[in-house]
Amino acid sequence: MGLCAAVLALACLDASRAAAGPFDGRGMWIWSVSRSDGGNPTAIAKRARANGIKTLFIKSGDGTSYWSQFSRRLVYFIHRNRVRVCAWQYVYGTSPLTEAQIGVQAVRAGADCLVIDAEVEYQGRYAQAQRYVHALRAAVGARYPLGLASFPYVDYHPGFPYSVFLGHGGAAFDLPQMYWHDIGESVAAVYRHTYMVNRIYRRPIRPLGQTDSASSGEISLFRGLSVAYGAGGLSWWDYAWTSANGLWPGVSGLYTSVATVPSPGFPRLHYGSQGDMVLWMQELLKSAIPSQRTTGTFASETLRNLRRFQARRGIPATGQSGPLTWQALLRLRASRVQWASDARAASGAAARYQRAPQSASLPALADEIHTASGIDGTRALGPRRRTRRR
């Protein structure tokens, strides 16, 4: 039996169903166009194409501010050299509707896709995330390719609204920031952990790796593991670092072949568990047992209903989310939840809107991607100095 069938059936199935598009193949991220080949879009596109880069991910916005570097002119010259252009914006959640408009502006400038870079500022902001996603989708359409680039370890961020960004009408692709050096783990360990906690959201995973503080061997292995895990594409942070560190050959040359990889498994949730993974499980469970509440807390009601669900499907009624339980749950369509701020939920619209889940207030358990290490964190060329620049 092949790898896709025996080891990563679900992840491979998700990837195979995704239509070919700008998130497939190799991609490269650009924070500052002016720091990439002097800001010459033709030179940027030619270097990218020569190194097998199919899509350039270029910053287009920060919160409520549009970045003028993402222009129709830029898109025109990159397209002219047969490279796709994807916009990405950093979002905060303080003005979700305006942030959605900033995303739409990049789409109208000709972006082939748009990536949402949501990190620590969006933790706990379920209503804001939903308003942003709904406004964005209403403007760009249901089929426009959207991606989410965020923390790779879902279990470290119980209050982050992954279930909104990757749920109904949200991003169709998941681009976790799998920066093994920043996380402090091996390339293989980062793959196992990331896939285990991200695969439950049923979005094709497109690994995002790093070219700063990385060796050619690590880059080659990262590429090889993307193939072994059935990823239909991957990308790198970022263009300037790849050039400064002379790592274009690692990005474009031969990759390390990985014959087999261990199954990443599924997150095992149980009585007492809390967080967005529990919330997502409850949204799936609710479609089979409508009385199930969506709280993000695995309490007695969830325990009882999960055992009922398991018994109905001939699964040992352990009351824990093992592989068989997840596989059965992931065949269901998640129920829709209308999140609202406390003020709105208390204003008489409670019949339609639900306050943020109990788990939304939970702090991050750890910060595997430091504040200045995300895809909007500029690493100074030279010494290991990190600064966040908005």
C-alpha positions as CSV (number, residue, x, y, z in Angstrom):
1,M,0.0,0.0,0.0
2,G,1.4,3.4,-0.9
3,L,2.2,6.2,1.4
4,C,-0.9,8.3,0.6
5,A,-3.2,5.3,1.4
6,A,-1.3,3.9,4.4
7,V,0.2,6.8,6.2
8,L,-1.5,10.1,5.4
9,A,-4.7,9.3,3.7
10,L,-6.6,12.3,4.9
11,A,-3.9,14.9,4.3
12,C,-3.1,13.4,0.9
13,L,-6.8,13.3,0.0
14,D,-7.3,16.9,0.9
15,A,-4.2,17.9,-1.2
16,S,-5.3,15.9,-4.2
17,R,-8.8,17.5,-4.2
18,A,-7.4,21.0,-4.3
19,A,-7.5,22.4,-7.8
20,A,-4.2,23.5,-9.3
21,G,-3.6,27.2,-8.6
22,P,-1.3,29.8,-7.2
23,F,-0.8,27.9,-3.9
24,D,0.6,24.8,-5.7
25,G,4.3,24.4,-6.5
26,R,7.0,26.5,-5.1
27,G,6.5,30.0,-3.7
28,M,8.7,32.8,-2.3
29,W,7.7,35.6,0.1
30,I,8.7,39.2,-0.2
31,W,8.3,41.7,2.7
32,S,10.0,44.7,1.0
33,V,10.1,44.8,-2.8
34,S,12.8,47.5,-2.7
35,R,15.1,45.1,-0.9
36,S,14.6,42.4,-3.5
37,D,16.8,42.9,-6.6
38,G,16.6,46.6,-6.1
39,G,12.9,46.6,-6.5
40,N,13.0,45.8,-10.2
41,P,9.9,43.6,-10.8
42,T,11.3,42.2,-14.0
43,A,14.5,41.1,-12.3
44,I,12.6,39.7,-9.4
45,A,10.3,37.7,-11.7
46,K,13.2,36.4,-13.8
47,R,15.2,35.2,-10.8
48,A,12.1,33.6,-9.3
49,R,11.2,31.8,-12.6
50,A,14.8,30.7,-13.1
51,N,14.7,29.0,-9.7
52,G,11.4,27.2,-10.2
53,I,9.3,29.7,-8.2
54,K,5.7,29.6,-9.4
55,T,4.2,32.3,-7.1
56,L,5.6,35.4,-5.4
57,F,3.9,36.3,-2.1
58,I,4.2,40.1,-1.7
59,K,3.1,42.2,1.2
60,S,0.1,44.4,0.3
61,G,-1.2,45.7,3.5
62,D,-0.8,46.1,7.3
63,G,-3.9,46.5,9.4
64,T,-5.9,49.4,7.9
65,S,-3.0,50.6,5.7
66,Y,-2.5,49.6,2.1
67,W,1.1,49.1,1.0
68,S,1.7,51.0,-2.3
69,Q,4.4,48.5,-3.3
70,F,1.6,46.1,-4.3
71,S,0.5,47.9,-7.5
72,R,-1.0,47.0,-10.9
73,R,2.4,47.9,-12.4
74,L,4.2,45.4,-10.2
75,V,1.7,42.7,-11.0
76,Y,1.9,43.4,-14.7
77,F,5.6,43.0,-15.0
78,I,5.7,39.9,-12.8
79,H,2.8,38.3,-14.8
80,R,4.6,39.3,-18.0
81,N,7.4,36.9,-17.0
82,R,4.9,34.1,-16.3
83,V,5.1,34.2,-12.5
84,R,2.0,34.5,-10.4
85,V,1.6,37.1,-7.7
86,C,-0.1,36.6,-4.4
87,A,-0.8,39.5,-2.0
88,W,-0.5,39.1,1.8
89,Q,-1.7,41.4,4.5
90,Y,-1.0,41.5,8.3
91,V,-4.2,41.8,10.2
92,Y,-4.9,42.9,13.8
93,G,-8.7,42.5,14.4
94,T,-9.3,46.1,15.7
95,S,-11.0,47.2,12.4
96,P,-11.9,43.9,10.6
97,L,-14.1,45.5,8.0
98,T,-11.5,48.0,7.0
99,E,-8.9,45.2,6.9
100,A,-11.1,43.3,4.6
101,Q,-11.3,46.3,2.3
102,I,-7.4,46.4,2.3
103,G,-7.4,42.8,1.1
104,V,-10.0,43.5,-1.6
105,Q,-7.8,46.4,-2.8
106,A,-5.0,44.0,-3.5
107,V,-7.3,41.6,-5.2
108,R,-8.4,44.4,-7.5
109,A,-4.8,45.3,-8.2
110,G,-4.5,41.9,-9.9
111,A,-3.4,39.5,-7.1
112,D,-3.8,35.8,-8.1
113,C,-4.5,35.0,-4.5
114,L,-4.5,36.6,-1.0
115,V,-3.0,35.3,2.2
116,I,-4.2,36.4,5.7
117,D,-1.3,36.8,8.1
118,A,-3.1,36.7,11.5
119,E,-1.1,36.1,14.6
120,V,-1.1,37.1,18.2
121,E,-3.4,40.2,17.8
122,Y,-6.3,38.0,16.7
123,Q,-6.2,35.6,19.6
124,G,-9.6,35.5,21.3
125,R,-11.2,37.7,18.6
126,Y,-13.8,35.2,17.1
127,A,-16.4,37.8,16.2
128,Q,-13.8,40.1,14.6
129,A,-12.3,37.2,12.6
130,Q,-15.8,36.2,11.3
131,R,-16.6,39.8,10.3
132,Y,-13.4,40.1,8.5
133,V,-13.7,36.7,6.7
134,H,-17.4,37.3,5.7
135,A,-16.7,40.8,4.4
136,L,-13.7,39.6,2.4
137,R,-15.6,36.6,0.9
138,A,-18.6,38.8,0.0
139,A,-16.3,41.0,-2.0
140,V,-14.0,38.5,-3.7
141,G,-16.3,35.6,-4.2
142,A,-16.6,32.1,-2.8
143,R,-14.0,30.6,-5.2
144,Y,-11.2,33.2,-5.0
145,P,-8.1,31.5,-3.5
146,L,-7.5,32.6,0.1
147,G,-4.9,31.3,2.4
148,L,-4.1,31.6,6.1
149,A,-0.5,31.9,7.4
150,S,-0.4,31.7,11.2
151,F,1.2,29.8,14.1
152,P,1.8,26.2,13.1
153,Y,1.2,24.7,16.5
154,V,-2.6,25.0,17.0
155,D,-2.4,23.4,20.4
156,Y,-0.2,26.2,21.7
157,H,-2.8,28.8,20.9
158,P,-6.2,27.7,22.4
159,G,-7.7,31.1,22.0
160,F,-6.9,31.7,18.4
161,P,-9.9,31.4,16.0
162,Y,-8.4,28.8,13.6
163,S,-12.0,27.4,13.2
164,V,-13.1,30.7,11.8
165,F,-10.2,31.5,9.5
166,L,-10.2,27.9,8.2
167,G,-13.9,27.3,8.6
168,H,-17.0,28.2,6.6
169,G,-16.2,30.7,3.9
170,G,-12.7,31.2,5.3
171,A,-9.3,30.4,3.8
172,A,-9.2,27.5,1.5
173,F,-5.5,26.8,2.1
174,D,-3.4,26.5,5.3
175,L,0.1,27.9,5.2
176,P,1.5,27.3,8.7
177,Q,4.8,29.2,9.5
178,M,7.0,26.1,10.0
179,Y,10.2,27.9,11.0
180,W,12.1,25.1,12.6
181,H,15.0,27.2,13.8
182,D,12.8,29.8,15.5
183,I,10.8,26.9,17.0
184,G,13.9,25.1,18.1
185,E,13.1,21.7,16.7
186,S,14.2,19.6,13.9
187,V,12.6,19.9,10.4
188,A,11.1,16.4,10.8
189,A,9.6,17.2,14.3
190,V,8.1,20.5,13.0
191,Y,6.4,18.6,10.2
192,R,4.9,15.9,12.6
193,H,3.6,18.4,15.1
194,T,2.2,20.8,12.5
195,Y,0.4,18.2,10.5
196,M,-1.1,16.5,13.5
197,V,-2.8,19.7,14.8
198,N,-3.6,21.3,11.4
199,R,-5.1,18.4,9.4
200,I,-8.3,18.4,11.4
201,Y,-9.4,21.6,9.7
202,R,-9.5,19.8,6.4
203,R,-7.6,22.5,4.4
204,P,-4.7,21.6,2.1
205,I,-1.5,22.3,4.0
206,R,1.2,24.3,2.1
207,P,4.2,24.4,4.4
208,L,6.0,27.7,4.8
209,G,9.7,27.3,5.6
210,Q,12.6,29.7,6.3
211,T,15.8,30.6,4.5
212,D,17.4,32.6,7.3
213,S,19.6,30.7,9.7
214,A,19.0,27.7,7.6
215,S,21.4,25.4,5.8
216,S,21.0,24.0,2.3
217,G,20.7,20.6,3.8
218,E,17.8,21.6,6.0
219,I,16.1,23.4,3.1
220,S,16.5,20.3,0.9
221,L,15.0,18.1,3.7
222,F,12.1,20.5,4.2
223,R,11.3,20.1,0.5
224,G,11.7,16.4,0.6
225,L,9.3,16.1,3.6
226,S,6.7,18.3,1.8
227,V,6.7,15.6,-0.9
228,A,6.5,12.7,1.6
229,Y,3.6,14.4,3.4
230,G,1.7,14.9,0.2
231,A,1.8,18.7,0.2
232,G,0.9,20.1,-3.2
233,G,3.1,23.1,-2.7
234,L,5.4,25.0,-0.3
235,S,6.9,28.4,0.1
236,W,9.8,30.3,1.7
237,W,10.4,33.3,3.9
238,D,11.9,35.2,2.2
239,Y,13.4,36.5,-1.1
240,A,15.9,38.9,0.4
241,W,17.2,36.3,2.9
242,T,17.5,33.7,0.2
243,S,19.6,36.0,-1.9
244,A,21.7,37.3,1.0
245,N,22.5,33.8,2.2
246,G,23.1,32.3,-1.3
247,L,20.4,29.7,-0.8
248,W,18.7,29.9,-4.2
249,P,20.4,26.6,-5.2
250,G,18.9,24.9,-2.1
251,V,15.5,26.2,-3.0
252,S,15.7,25.1,-6.7
253,G,18.1,22.2,-6.8
254,L,17.6,18.6,-5.8
255,Y,15.8,17.8,-2.6
256,T,16.4,15.1,-0.1
257,S,14.2,12.1,-0.9
258,V,12.2,10.8,2.1
259,A,10.9,7.3,1.5
260,T,8.5,7.1,4.4
261,V,7.3,9.3,7.3
262,P,5.5,8.3,10.5
263,S,1.8,9.1,10.6
264,P,1.4,12.4,12.4
265,G,-1.8,11.0,14.0
266,F,-4.6,13.2,15.4
267,P,-4.8,15.4,18.5
268,R,-6.3,13.3,21.4
269,L,-8.9,15.5,23.1
270,H,-10.5,14.4,26.4
271,Y,-12.4,15.6,29.4
272,G,-10.8,18.8,30.6
273,S,-9.3,19.8,27.2
274,Q,-9.8,23.3,26.1
275,G,-9.2,25.4,23.0
276,D,-10.1,25.9,19.4
277,M,-9.4,22.2,18.5
278,V,-12.2,21.3,21.1
279,L,-14.4,24.0,19.6
280,W,-13.9,22.6,16.1
281,M,-14.7,19.1,17.3
282,Q,-17.8,20.4,18.9
283,E,-18.9,22.1,15.7
284,L,-18.5,18.8,13.8
285,L,-20.2,16.9,16.6
286,K,-23.1,19.4,16.7
287,S,-24.0,18.5,13.1
288,A,-24.7,14.9,14.3
289,I,-26.0,15.8,17.8
290,P,-27.7,19.3,17.5
291,S,-27.9,19.8,21.2
292,Q,-24.1,20.0,21.5
293,R,-23.0,23.4,22.6
294,T,-19.9,25.1,21.1
295,T,-17.9,26.3,24.1
296,G,-14.3,25.3,23.4
297,T,-14.3,23.4,26.7
298,F,-14.5,19.6,26.9
299,A,-16.9,19.2,29.8
300,S,-19.5,16.6,30.8
301,E,-21.9,17.4,27.9
302,T,-19.2,17.0,25.3
303,L,-18.1,13.7,26.9
304,R,-21.6,12.4,26.9
305,N,-22.3,13.4,23.3
306,L,-19.0,12.1,22.0
307,R,-19.6,8.7,23.6
308,R,-23.1,8.7,21.9
309,F,-21.5,9.6,18.6
310,Q,-18.9,6.8,19.0
311,A,-21.4,4.2,19.9
312,R,-23.6,5.0,16.9
313,R,-20.7,4.5,14.6
314,G,-19.3,1.3,16.1
315,I,-16.3,3.1,17.6
316,P,-15.1,2.2,21.1
317,A,-17.0,4.7,23.3
318,T,-13.9,6.0,25.1
319,G,-15.0,9.6,25.2
320,Q,-11.7,10.7,23.7
321,S,-10.9,11.8,20.2
322,G,-8.8,9.0,18.8
323,P,-8.0,8.5,15.1
324,L,-11.2,6.5,14.3
325,T,-13.3,9.2,16.0
326,W,-11.6,12.0,14.1
327,Q,-12.0,10.2,10.8
328,A,-15.7,9.8,11.5
329,L,-16.1,13.4,12.6
330,L,-14.3,14.8,9.6
331,R,-16.8,13.2,7.3
332,L,-19.4,15.6,8.7
333,R,-20.1,19.2,7.8
334,A,-19.3,21.5,10.7
335,S,-22.2,23.4,12.1
336,R,-22.3,27.2,11.6
337,V,-21.8,29.5,14.5
338,Q,-22.5,33.2,14.4
339,W,-20.0,34.8,16.8
340,A,-20.6,38.2,18.3
341,S,-19.0,40.6,20.7
342,D,-20.4,40.4,24.3
343,A,-22.1,43.8,23.7
344,R,-23.9,42.5,20.5
345,A,-24.9,39.2,22.1
346,A,-26.3,41.0,25.1
347,S,-28.3,43.5,23.0
348,G,-31.2,41.2,22.2
349,A,-29.7,39.5,19.3
350,A,-28.7,36.5,21.4
351,A,-31.1,34.2,19.5
352,R,-28.8,34.6,16.4
353,Y,-25.4,35.4,17.9
354,Q,-23.3,33.6,20.4
355,R,-20.7,35.2,22.6
356,A,-17.1,34.1,22.0
357,P,-16.4,30.6,23.3
358,Q,-15.1,30.1,26.8
359,S,-11.8,29.0,25.4
360,A,-11.3,32.4,23.6
361,S,-9.9,33.9,26.8
362,L,-7.2,31.3,27.2
363,P,-3.6,32.6,26.9
364,A,-1.1,31.0,24.5
365,L,0.6,28.1,26.1
366,A,3.9,29.0,24.3
367,D,5.0,31.2,21.5
368,E,6.8,28.9,19.1
369,I,7.1,31.8,16.6
370,H,8.5,34.8,18.4
371,T,6.8,38.1,17.8
372,A,9.5,39.3,15.5
373,S,9.9,36.0,13.8
374,G,6.6,35.8,11.9
375,I,6.3,36.6,8.3
376,D,6.0,40.2,9.1
377,G,9.1,40.3,11.3
378,T,12.2,41.7,9.5
379,R,15.4,40.0,10.3
380,A,18.3,42.4,9.8
381,L,20.7,41.2,7.1
382,G,23.8,40.2,9.1
383,P,23.6,39.8,12.9
384,R,20.8,37.8,14.5
385,R,18.8,40.8,15.4
386,R,15.0,40.7,15.0
387,T,12.7,43.7,14.9
388,R,9.0,44.0,14.1
389,R,8.3,46.5,11.4
390,R,4.7,47.4,10.5
